[in-house]
Amino acid sequence: GTLSIIDRKKNMFKMAQGEYISSERLEGIFLRCSLVGQIFVYGNSYKDQILAIVVPDPLSLIPHCTKAGVPDVVPFRTEGWKEGFA
């Protein structure tokens, strides 16, 4: 058999300056924004910054950008796009 880790080993980590950060709490705060589809927060105890990788939600982002006047935003198909990510 094999062992697969599919989640974090720890939910909190200590930054270089001694501050404790809860990655799960930060992810929950960012996920309240409708433009965020997925987020991953990473921290290293030897660094004094954290890193967040954010995947936007296309169903919210494209209409938002179009409404805000962002040029060159091409709407995508609304049917069948979810199957492409399965």
N, C-alpha and C positions, 0 to 999 in steps of 0.2 A: 504494500500500500504506500501511498504518498500523503504528505501533509501539505495542504494548501491554505495560506493565509489570505483571506479575502477582505479583511478590514484592518484597521490600525491595531498595533500592539498596545499603544498607549493613547489616551485621549488628550492628555496634557503634556506639555513639554516646557522645559526651562530655557529661557533665552540667555544669551551671554551676559547680560546685565543683571541677571537673577530674577527677572519677572517670569511668572508662570502664565502660560497661554493655553486656553482650551480651544483646540481647533474645531471641535464639534459645535461649540457655542458661536464662533465666528462664522462657520458655514451656515448655521441656522439664521443668523442675522442677514447675511448676504442673500440667502435664498428667499427672503421676504420680498425682494425686488422681483417684479414680474419679468424683467429682462434677463434674469439669470436662470439658465436651465440646469446647469451642474457646476459644482465648485469643489476644488480640492485645496486645502490649506496645508502648507508644509513649513516646518520650523526646524532649525538646527541649533543645538545648544552652544555651538561655537560661533554663531553669527548673532548680530543684533537686529536683524530684520526677519520678517516672515515672508513667505511667497504664497500667492494665491493663483491658481490656474482656474480661469472662469470660462465656461462654455455658454454662450448666449442661447436663449430660447428663440429660435427663428420665427415662431408664430407671433411673438411679441416684439422682437427687435426690428424686423423689416417694416411693419406698419409704423412703428415709432420713428424710425429713420426717415421714412417717406413723409410722414407728417411734419417732421422737423426740418425738412428741406435738404437732407443729405443727398448730394448728387450721386448718380450711378448706382442706386439701390434697385436691384432687379427682383421683383417678387417671384417667388418660386411656386411650383404646383402645390396646391393644398391637398390633392388626393394622391395617395400612394407614397408619400415621402417617408412615413413612419416605417413602412416595410423595408425600405432601403437601409435602415439602421438596425434592423433585427438580426 
